[in-house]
Amino acid sequence: MDFQWTPEQQALRDQVRRLCAGFSDDYWHEQDVKHEFPETFYQAVAQGGWLGIAMPEEYGGAGLGVTEAALVLQEIAASGGCAAAASSVHMNIFGVNPLVAHGTPEQKAAQLPGIIHGRTKVAFGVTEPDVGLDTTHLKTRAVREGDRYRVNGRKIWISTAQEAHKILLLARTTPLEEVKRPTDGLSLFFTDLNREAIEIREILKCGRHAVDSNELFIDDLMVPVGDRIGEEGKGFKYILDGLNPERILIAAEAIGVGRVALQHATRYAKERVVFGRPIGQNQAIQHPLAQCWASLEAANLLTFKAAWLYDTGQPCGAEANAAKLLAADAGFAAADRAMQTLGGMGYAQEFHVERYWRESKMYRIAPITPELILSYIAERVLGLPKSY
Ligand SMILES: Cc1cc2nc3c(=O)[nH]c(=O)nc-3n(C[C@H](O)[C@H](O)[C@H](O)COP(=O)(O)OP(=O)(O)OC[C@H]3O[C@@H](n4cnc5c(N)ncnc54)[C@H](O)[C@@H]3O)c2cc1C
């Protein structure tokens, strides 16, 4: 067993940390207040070559694993950019995995270089308003008409749709009543986010204001057959393939947010003097912060164990899900405790911790909730009866 980063991984972390140091808490505060996509940051990450960290080398990527992608996203989140910073580059770094894994060489040659070099932004279109986590029941329909599909339906919570050029879209091609299993008959498309056929309405939300989330109203969107990823009807499987690495990356980000929150809280606890001593001298302040450190480290171990399992081609569903569960909890607990430690100033935007807190909460909801992860572990790991 080896718990050390390789010199290359350590160097990678240092380089990303240096890049992120050019984007202060004040920068992220401003993007948050203005609800403005962090384009300068996004372009800096692209220019540094980090968007292609886990992309195939033949299309301009670095061909590294989920471990390295997780390290990059963790450093980005831990810089104070939090979920906004990570979400602005997340889709380019790993979100298009179904295209990488199941796209044709022509599709990849046409699309991946733009994604790797930051010219193409992509939205991920799965969630629907009337369906929620029950993805196989999604209602968006794609009906084949010659060499095109006519797509109609609604999506919700689709991040970066205000900015994106492309969308990875999951839609039903065979009605639910006509398939053997509900997971069959869904197809995946990588296509233009055509604003003439898709109305995009931004959702006002709790945090991560720099990266938009939206409702999509899809009305007779014509998608060329050549934009379909893989076989018709296998889209759900293609999405599933990418879920474990996705959980790992989200876990790494959530820990990053927890770490920066803990750092701010610790600094404040050393400096803030009340009753004639630093507040950090009180055990009621110290112990919860120490607990946060321990929880973040434990979640981090499981996160990178899951990454190692994935990168070495081993099953990692249990670990990836558990890592996401624990990391999101630990990240939110650290941000919450940081806010408490700062007292009134924890509630002031000037100290940034309230932004960390708002953004860390997101990881407890998206892309998967703790309830569903616990159901997965109960069923798949413990062998208990399926509950939903
Ligand atoms: C900021 C943000 C960004 C997002 N970005 C994207 C995106 O880019 N693309 C995209 O496709 N989606 C995106 N999502 C959607 C996200 O993945 C979903 O919100 C999430 O999966 C939860 O689904 P839901 O909101 O429909 O919850 P619901 O399915 O409505 O569930 C509501 C609650 O009930 C619980 N619940 C439901 N069923 C059960 C059960 N059987 N047992 C126990 N508890 C249950 C859930 O855990 C949850 O707590 C985003 C969401 C947010 C908040």
Ligand as a Chemical Component Dictionary entry (heavy atoms), coordinates in Angstrom:
data_LIG
# 
_chem_comp.id                   LIG 
_chem_comp.type                 NON-POLYMER 
_chem_comp.pdbx_formal_charge   0 
_chem_comp.three_letter_code    LIG 
# 
loop_
_chem_comp_atom.comp_id 
_chem_comp_atom.atom_id 
_chem_comp_atom.alt_atom_id 
_chem_comp_atom.type_symbol 
_chem_comp_atom.charge 
_chem_comp_atom.model_Cartn_x 
_chem_comp_atom.model_Cartn_y 
_chem_comp_atom.model_Cartn_z 
_chem_comp_atom.pdbx_ordinal 
LIG C1  C1  C 0 -27.008 23.460 -8.445  1  
LIG C2  C2  C 0 -27.480 22.254 -9.185  2  
LIG C3  C3  C 0 -26.911 21.935 -10.402 3  
LIG C4  C4  C 0 -27.369 20.831 -11.137 4  
LIG N1  N1  N 0 -26.849 20.587 -12.381 5  
LIG C5  C5  C 0 -27.394 19.624 -13.162 6  
LIG C6  C6  C 0 -26.988 19.453 -14.515 7  
LIG O1  O1  O 0 -26.095 20.162 -15.014 8  
LIG N2  N2  N 0 -27.587 18.490 -15.265 9  
LIG C7  C7  C 0 -28.577 17.700 -14.760 10 
LIG O2  O2  O 0 -29.072 16.836 -15.498 11 
LIG N3  N3  N 0 -28.986 17.830 -13.468 12 
LIG C8  C8  C 0 -28.435 18.778 -12.672 13 
LIG N4  N4  N 0 -28.868 18.945 -11.368 14 
LIG C9  C9  C 0 -29.945 18.113 -10.868 15 
LIG C10 C10 C 0 -29.537 17.202 -9.748  16 
LIG O3  O3  O 0 -28.780 16.142 -10.236 17 
LIG C11 C11 C 0 -30.818 16.787 -9.035  18 
LIG O4  O4  O 0 -31.359 17.937 -8.405  19 
LIG C12 C12 C 0 -30.588 15.726 -8.036  20 
LIG O5  O5  O 0 -30.232 14.560 -8.693  21 
LIG C13 C13 C 0 -31.828 15.494 -7.184  22 
LIG O6  O6  O 0 -32.936 15.257 -8.007  23 
LIG P1  P1  P 0 -34.310 16.030 -7.730  24 
LIG O7  O7  O 0 -33.965 17.444 -7.454  25 
LIG O8  O8  O 0 -35.223 15.814 -8.878  26 
LIG O9  O9  O 0 -34.853 15.352 -6.442  27 
LIG P2  P2  P 0 -36.141 14.395 -6.268  28 
LIG O10 O10 O 0 -35.959 13.160 -7.076  29 
LIG O11 O11 O 0 -37.347 15.209 -6.477  30 
LIG O12 O12 O 0 -36.001 14.013 -4.735  31 
LIG C14 C14 C 0 -36.373 14.923 -3.700  32 
LIG C15 C15 C 0 -35.903 14.356 -2.369  33 
LIG O13 O13 O 0 -36.530 13.089 -2.136  34 
LIG C16 C16 C 0 -35.535 12.090 -1.907  35 
LIG N5  N5  N 0 -35.983 10.835 -2.497  36 
LIG C17 C17 C 0 -36.499 10.635 -3.756  37 
LIG N6  N6  N 0 -36.767 9.324  -3.930  38 
LIG C18 C18 C 0 -36.404 8.687  -2.792  39 
LIG C19 C19 C 0 -36.413 7.327  -2.358  40 
LIG N7  N7  N 0 -36.870 6.343  -3.132  41 
LIG N8  N8  N 0 -35.942 7.036  -1.122  42 
LIG C20 C20 C 0 -35.489 8.026  -0.315  43 
LIG N9  N9  N 0 -35.457 9.322  -0.656  44 
LIG C21 C21 C 0 -35.909 9.642  -1.883  45 
LIG C22 C22 C 0 -34.271 12.612 -2.571  46 
LIG O14 O14 O 0 -33.119 12.051 -2.000  47 
LIG C23 C23 C 0 -34.393 14.109 -2.306  48 
LIG O15 O15 O 0 -33.927 14.414 -1.027  49 
LIG C24 C24 C 0 -28.394 20.022 -10.605 50 
LIG C25 C25 C 0 -28.949 20.328 -9.357  51 
LIG C26 C26 C 0 -28.516 21.426 -8.660  52 
LIG C27 C27 C 0 -29.172 21.766 -7.338  53 
# 
loop_
_chem_comp_bond.comp_id 
_chem_comp_bond.atom_id_1 
_chem_comp_bond.atom_id_2 
_chem_comp_bond.value_order 
_chem_comp_bond.pdbx_ordinal 
LIG C1  C2  SING 1  
LIG C2  C3  SING 2  
LIG C2  C26 DOUB 3  
LIG C3  C4  DOUB 4  
LIG C4  N1  SING 5  
LIG C4  C24 SING 6  
LIG N1  C5  DOUB 7  
LIG C5  C6  SING 8  
LIG C5  C8  SING 9  
LIG C6  O1  DOUB 10 
LIG C6  N2  SING 11 
LIG N2  C7  SING 12 
LIG C7  O2  DOUB 13 
LIG C7  N3  SING 14 
LIG N3  C8  DOUB 15 
LIG C8  N4  SING 16 
LIG N4  C9  SING 17 
LIG N4  C24 SING 18 
LIG C9  C10 SING 19 
LIG C10 O3  SING 20 
LIG C10 C11 SING 21 
LIG C11 O4  SING 22 
LIG C11 C12 SING 23 
LIG C12 O5  SING 24 
LIG C12 C13 SING 25 
LIG C13 O6  SING 26 
LIG O6  P1  SING 27 
LIG P1  O7  DOUB 28 
LIG P1  O8  SING 29 
LIG P1  O9  SING 30 
LIG O9  P2  SING 31 
LIG P2  O10 DOUB 32 
LIG P2  O11 SING 33 
LIG P2  O12 SING 34 
LIG O12 C14 SING 35 
LIG C14 C15 SING 36 
LIG C15 O13 SING 37 
LIG C15 C23 SING 38 
LIG O13 C16 SING 39 
LIG C16 N5  SING 40 
LIG C16 C22 SING 41 
LIG N5  C17 SING 42 
LIG N5  C21 SING 43 
LIG C17 N6  DOUB 44 
LIG N6  C18 SING 45 
LIG C18 C19 SING 46 
LIG C18 C21 DOUB 47 
LIG C19 N7  SING 48 
LIG C19 N8  DOUB 49 
LIG N8  C20 SING 50 
LIG C20 N9  DOUB 51 
LIG N9  C21 SING 52 
LIG C22 O14 SING 53 
LIG C22 C23 SING 54 
LIG C23 O15 SING 55 
LIG C24 C25 DOUB 56 
LIG C25 C26 SING 57 
LIG C26 C27 SING 58 
# 
